[in-house]
Every structure is written in C-alpha cells, then in structure tokens.
Amino acid sequence: MTSEQNIESVVESALQSLGVEYERFEIDSDFADTAAFCERYDFPLEGCGNTIVVASKRGAKKYCACIVKGTDRLDVNRRVKGLMEVSRVSFASADETTELTGMLIGGVTPFALPDDLPIYVDQKILDLDYVILGSGSRSSKLRMDPSEMQKVPNLEFVEGLSLPPRE
C-alpha cells in the first residue's frame, strides 16, 4: 500500500503534468470525510465533490470513479450501472478503493487514478464557483475551479449522475 506521503507526491506530480491550477490546504485527518470537513472548516457541503469508487458485482470486475456534490447522492443503481454497462453495482469497499487507487476513503481524488479507470463527474459540479476535492490523502484537500478537472484525460462530465439529497 502506498503511504500518505507517497500518494501526495504522486498526486502532486499528476496535477503538475496536467497543468491543473489549484490550492492545497492541510486539514486534520480526523475531519477528512466531507460532512465532518465542512462542519470543522466552515465550508458549504454544496462546494465539495465526493469521489466514490463503484464496482460491478457480477462477471469480470469493473470499476469506475464518480464525483457528485457533497449535498447529492450518486445514482448508482440507474445512471452508474448504465455507464458501466453491467447488471449490478455497489460501492467499492474501503479495501478495494485503497487497492485500486492507493488512496484512503476521505482522500480519493480524480488526479493520479489508474489510466484505465473511467471517471464520471456530475455535470452540476461545473456550475460551482469552486470545488473542494480530496488530495489523495486524508490530511489535505484541493480547491479549484471545477473546469480544471477537464484536464484529466479519462474524465467525463455526465448529466444526471446524482440524485437530490434525501429529505
């Protein structure tokens, strides 16, 4: 498994090679999960992007990463299943996520993911003034203009990737 410091430098290299403009800020790793981060550091949930790894449940294992606003839910059973062209999907376990990405949940970022991993981002994220994403580790976050994510080669913005929050 990649150490937090190693993954941070891998992500940093990916950001530089893609020419992504961003701001990195350190956080307490106990507050890396989106809701806890927003409450602790006084950021709106609306401005954060949750990066979620999804896995197929039948046949040859397939994965993708999806990013939705912190206020929304990922439409895993309809939209993601259709994008992956599989019959059943579920959220990848923490162990699967780390094995696939080298990152811990709460720190997963679209930068420095495997080249063959499809990344789907909810189109609504492009409407934000900025988005806060994981940095690869649980001890920092990245803040950027959402359009900067378009520099990731295997990333696609998708309509209808999210569902509104449960009431």
C-alpha positions as CSV (number, residue, x, y, z in Angstrom):
1,M,0.0,0.0,0.0
2,T,1.2,3.5,-0.8
3,S,1.9,5.7,2.1
4,E,0.1,9.0,2.5
5,Q,3.2,11.0,1.8
6,N,3.9,8.9,-1.4
7,I,0.4,9.3,-2.7
8,E,0.5,13.0,-2.1
9,S,3.6,13.3,-4.2
10,V,2.1,11.1,-6.9
11,V,-1.0,13.3,-7.0
12,E,1.2,16.5,-6.9
13,S,3.1,15.2,-10.0
14,A,-0.2,14.4,-11.8
15,L,-1.5,17.9,-11.1
16,Q,1.7,19.5,-12.4
17,S,1.9,17.3,-15.5
18,L,-1.8,18.1,-16.4
19,G,-1.3,21.8,-15.7
20,V,-4.1,22.0,-13.1
21,E,-4.4,25.2,-11.2
22,Y,-5.4,24.5,-7.6
23,E,-4.9,25.4,-3.9
24,R,-3.9,22.7,-1.4
25,F,-4.6,23.2,2.2
26,E,-3.7,20.9,5.2
27,I,-6.5,19.5,7.4
28,D,-6.8,17.3,10.4
29,S,-7.2,13.8,9.0
30,D,-9.9,13.1,11.6
31,F,-12.1,15.5,9.5
32,A,-11.3,14.2,6.0
33,D,-14.9,12.9,5.4
34,T,-16.9,15.5,3.6
35,A,-19.6,16.3,6.2
36,A,-17.1,16.4,9.0
37,F,-14.7,18.5,6.9
38,C,-17.4,21.1,6.1
39,E,-18.5,21.4,9.7
40,R,-15.0,21.7,11.1
41,Y,-13.6,24.1,8.4
42,D,-16.8,26.1,7.7
43,F,-17.2,25.2,4.0
44,P,-20.6,24.6,2.4
45,L,-21.3,21.0,1.6
46,E,-22.5,22.2,-1.8
47,G,-19.0,23.2,-2.8
48,C,-17.4,19.8,-2.1
49,G,-17.1,16.9,-4.5
50,N,-17.3,13.4,-3.2
51,T,-15.2,10.9,-5.2
52,I,-16.7,7.5,-4.9
53,V,-15.4,4.3,-6.4
54,V,-18.1,1.9,-7.7
55,A,-17.6,-1.8,-8.5
56,S,-19.5,-4.3,-10.7
57,K,-21.0,-7.2,-8.7
58,R,-21.2,-9.9,-11.4
59,G,-18.8,-11.2,-14.1
60,A,-15.4,-9.7,-14.7
61,K,-14.7,-7.0,-12.1
62,K,-15.1,-3.5,-13.5
63,Y,-14.6,-0.2,-11.6
64,C,-15.2,3.5,-12.1
65,A,-14.9,6.6,-10.0
66,C,-17.8,9.1,-9.7
67,I,-17.8,12.6,-8.4
68,V,-21.0,14.3,-7.1
69,K,-21.6,17.3,-5.0
70,G,-21.5,16.8,-1.2
71,T,-25.2,17.5,-1.0
72,D,-26.2,14.9,-3.6
73,R,-26.4,11.2,-3.8
74,L,-24.8,9.1,-6.5
75,D,-27.4,7.5,-8.8
76,V,-25.6,4.2,-8.6
77,N,-28.4,1.8,-9.4
78,R,-29.5,3.5,-12.7
79,R,-27.1,6.0,-14.1
80,V,-23.8,4.5,-13.0
81,K,-24.9,0.9,-13.8
82,G,-25.8,2.1,-17.3
83,L,-22.5,3.9,-17.8
84,M,-20.6,0.8,-16.7
85,E,-22.8,-1.4,-18.9
86,V,-23.2,-4.0,-16.1
87,S,-26.2,-5.6,-14.4
88,R,-25.3,-5.0,-10.8
89,V,-23.1,-2.5,-9.0
90,S,-22.2,-1.4,-5.5
91,F,-19.9,1.0,-3.8
92,A,-16.4,-0.4,-3.7
93,S,-15.2,-1.4,-0.2
94,A,-12.6,0.7,1.6
95,D,-10.1,-2.1,0.9
96,E,-11.0,-2.3,-2.8
97,T,-10.8,1.5,-3.1
98,T,-7.3,1.6,-1.5
99,E,-6.0,-1.3,-3.5
100,L,-7.3,0.2,-6.8
101,T,-6.3,3.9,-6.1
102,G,-3.6,3.8,-3.4
103,M,-5.8,6.3,-1.6
104,L,-7.9,6.1,1.6
105,I,-11.6,7.0,1.6
106,G,-11.9,10.6,2.5
107,G,-8.9,11.4,0.4
108,V,-9.7,10.0,-3.0
109,T,-9.2,12.4,-5.8
110,P,-9.7,12.2,-9.6
111,F,-6.0,13.0,-10.1
112,A,-3.5,10.1,-10.3
113,L,-6.1,7.4,-10.6
114,P,-5.3,4.5,-12.9
115,D,-5.3,5.5,-16.6
116,D,-7.8,2.8,-17.5
117,L,-10.3,3.8,-14.7
118,P,-13.3,5.7,-16.1
119,I,-14.1,8.9,-14.1
120,Y,-17.6,10.3,-14.3
121,V,-18.4,13.7,-12.8
122,D,-21.9,15.1,-12.3
123,Q,-22.4,18.0,-14.8
124,K,-23.8,20.1,-11.9
125,I,-20.3,20.5,-10.5
126,L,-19.4,22.7,-13.4
127,D,-21.9,25.3,-12.1
128,L,-20.0,25.8,-8.9
129,D,-17.6,28.8,-8.3
130,Y,-15.1,26.3,-6.9
131,V,-15.0,22.7,-5.9
132,I,-13.1,21.1,-3.0
133,L,-11.8,17.6,-3.7
134,G,-9.6,15.0,-1.9
135,S,-5.9,15.4,-2.4
136,G,-5.0,11.7,-2.4
137,S,-4.5,11.7,1.4
138,R,-6.8,12.4,4.3
139,S,-4.6,15.2,5.6
140,S,-5.2,17.8,2.9
141,K,-7.8,19.0,0.4
142,L,-7.6,20.6,-3.1
143,R,-9.7,23.7,-4.0
144,M,-10.0,24.6,-7.7
145,D,-12.3,25.9,-10.5
146,P,-14.3,22.9,-11.5
147,S,-13.3,23.3,-15.1
148,E,-9.8,22.3,-14.1
149,M,-11.0,18.7,-13.8
150,Q,-11.5,18.7,-17.6
151,K,-7.7,18.3,-17.9
152,V,-7.9,14.7,-16.7
153,P,-7.9,12.6,-19.9
154,N,-10.3,9.8,-18.8
155,L,-12.8,12.1,-17.0
156,E,-16.2,12.7,-18.4
157,F,-18.9,15.2,-17.2
158,V,-22.3,13.4,-17.2
159,E,-25.8,14.7,-16.9
160,G,-28.0,13.1,-14.3
161,L,-25.2,11.3,-12.3
162,S,-26.7,12.4,-9.0
163,L,-30.0,12.4,-7.2
164,P,-31.1,15.1,-4.8
165,P,-30.4,14.6,-1.1
166,R,-32.9,12.6,0.9
167,E,-35.3,14.8,2.9
